[in-house]
Amino acid sequence: MSAKLLYENEWLIFIVSSLIFFLVTEVGFRVGNIKRSSADESTKSQTTTLQGAILGLLGLLLAFTISMALIRIEERKQMVLEEANAIGTAYLRAQLLPEPEKTEISRLLRQYVDVRLEGIRPGHLKEAITKSETIHDQLWLQAVAVGKKVPQPVPTGLFIQSLNDVIDVHSKRLRAGMDHVPESIFLLLFTIAIFSMGAIGYGCGLGNGHFRISRLSMAVIISMVILTIIDLDQPGQGLIKVSQQSMISLRDNINKPAP
């Protein structure tokens, strides 16, 4: 199961997995129905125990996977805040620099914020990364120029330190964006879900209870949970988004006219 299939076809996966899970319960039901005439109470009791164990394992795995996805999305939220703070600090310290570097660096930082916000739009990430790294180079050239012309290094040193922080947070945010729940976990999740749905259908067949609506509901609910996990693991592609309010507020602040 490729990452592209997971993250670019979430709703297709939801529909297909719901159908597969329901069909598996149908197969399990028919098998259980065939075995019902030869099954005694001991067999039915053992089947119920096994069914409960498999469903418990599925619930544990779902909780574990959701936890992994939540940790990752919280890290991405924190990276947005850290980046906004780092850029804001660099912008304020740039105001201590002499002209014309002060004006040029301020312009580049405003452009940088716009590029970072543009990068959250689907399909714009690679272009935003390239533009961001180009602006890094331009900012560093300006810092070098200031360092050569300013005899007192304190303002320049403070700015260079903050510029380093901006570049470092950029790298951290890229790493956080590429850190996903392993595909093997999703494969295991789908496999356990299939066995669980088969066990549910088999138990219904042994008990001679169709419960078709209940089995369909169970299939849809499990698929919805898996869809939510995928969405959490890849915010921006689906319904769940990482808030960019910190960056938006920063953009508004640094674009205010000078008093």
HELIX and SHEET records of a PDB file:
HELIX    1   1 ALA A    3  GLU A    8  1                                   6    
HELIX    2   2 GLU A   10  LYS A   35  1                                  26    
HELIX    3   3 ARG A   36  SER A   38  5                                   3    
HELIX    4   4 GLU A   41  ALA A   94  1                                  54    
HELIX    5   5 GLU A  101  GLU A  118  1                                  18    
HELIX    6   6 LEU A  125  LYS A  149  1                                  25    
HELIX    7   7 PRO A  153  MET A  178  1                                  26    
HELIX    8   8 GLU A  183  LEU A  206  1                                  24    
HELIX    9   9 ARG A  212  ASP A  233  1                                  22    
HELIX   10  10 GLN A  245  ILE A  254  1                                  10    
END                                                                             
